């Protein structure tokens, strides 16, 4: 017997965000993480934030940051997950999704609670 759990609604609490120009130069965008969902927002002509793309990750996104290579005009997104891996993502406009550029194992401990040591 195999059990599979699905939720009817995605999580609404934003755990981390990053601001940058992910799809084009001088395009103001915000990447937000809703637990295991990565979403890209862009302001419309009325000033309201519209979702450009939404992708589900395999694990929980615990950290997020935007960075730009010297001389480049677009930003990349760096994600830290609960599995201890760091992913570098680039937004592909043609496919309207983030694509992984690099994946590196940073720590093998995964998502463990903080432990206190008593002396």
N, C-alpha and C positions, 0 to 999 in steps of 0.2 A: 504494500500500500504506500502510495506517495501522496503527500499533502502539499498543496501549493496555495499560498495566501495572496490574494489580490485586494487592494483597497479600491473603493468606489470613487474616492476623490483624492487628488494628489495633495501633498503637504503644502500648506500656505505660508508657514513660517520661513522666512529667509534666514539662512544660517551664515552666509558670507557673500560679499559682493566685490566686484572689481570694475573700475571705470577705464575705458580705453576706446581706441579706434580699431575695432576688430575686423570690420568688413571693408572699409575704405578709408583713405586719408581724410581727416577732418570730419569724420562721421562720429558724432557723440553717442556712445552706447554704454550700457551697463549690463554686465554679466552677473547673474544671481543664482545662488544655489538654494534649492528647497530640499535639503537632505540628499536624495540621490538623483534629483532632477536638476539639470543645468539649463538655464533659460537666458536668452539674450533679449534685452529691451532697447528700444529706440524711441525718442520723442517724436510725435507727429506734428502737424502744422498747428494744432491747437495747444500743444505743450503737454499732452497726456502721453504717458508711457505705453507703447504698444509692444506686444511680444512678437519678435521676429522669428525665433526658432525655440523649440523646446526639445531637449534630448534627455533620455533616461540613462544614467550610469549604472554599472554593475554593482558598485559599492557606494558607501556614503562618502560624500565630499566633505572633508574636514577643514581644508584651507584653500584659498584662491588668491591669485595675484596676477596682475597684468605686467608685461614687460615688453620693451622694444629693443631690437638689435640696433647697434649703431649704424646709421645711414639708412635704415628702413623707414617706411611711412605707415606701416600697420603694426598693431600690437599682437602679441601672442598671449595665451592664457596658460598659467601654471596651476595645476590642481594637485592637492595632496589628499589621498584617500585613506580610508580606514584600514586598508590592506598594507599600508606602509610604502606605497609607491607614489612617485611624482610623475605626472603626465604633463607634457607640453602640447597644447592644442592650438590649431590655426583655423580660422573661420573660412570656409569655402563658400563663396557667393553662388556659384553655379548649382551646387547641391543643397545650399541653404542649411548647412550643418557644420559643427566643429569636427575637425579631423585630427587625429593624433599624429604629431610630428616625432615625438620622442617619449619613451617610457623608461623610467629608471627605478630600481628598487632601492629605497632609502633606508628602510628599517623593516625587519621581518616580524616585529612584535605585533603588528596589527593594531586593532582598537582595544586597548586594555584600560581598565580604570586606574586612576592614580593610586599608588600604594604609599602609605606613610610608614616610616621606620621608627620604631620606638627604641631608644637607647637606654 
